[in-house]
Amino acid sequence: MSMLKEFKEFAIKGNAIDMAVGIIIGAAFGKVISSLVADIFMPPIGVLVGGVDFTKLALTLKETAGNTPAVTLNYGNFIQTLVDFTIIAFAIFMAIKFINTLKRKEVAAPAVIPEPSREELLLTEIRDLLKERK
């Protein structure tokens, strides 16, 4: 099978298209949550902690020397990213939990056990008759 033909089969399958749509929506969702955290949640948290802007928190490892900029460890950005991740993970958890509850409602009643066929009934009678003879 040629590489082009394999790629065509892969790209046309519904799963690949669904995955692409999911990745695009996920990226957009991530941006929305990042904005929510940075612009809505973190300012009040910063005020509660004493007026701290988390994105500006840094530890200077090496001071500025001439034209060389200072070397800093930006742990405030890391805290911001952790909060972003936690909120995104929780939102995804809630969405999946909601989807799973919808799926559980769709589950049909347990399958009814079909009646045995005529052959099975006949074989059962024969077995019972043979047991009686012993």
Helices and strands as residue ranges (DSSP letters): H 3-12, H 14-35, I 36-41, H 42-48, G 54-56, E 59-62, E 71-73, H 75-106, H 118-133
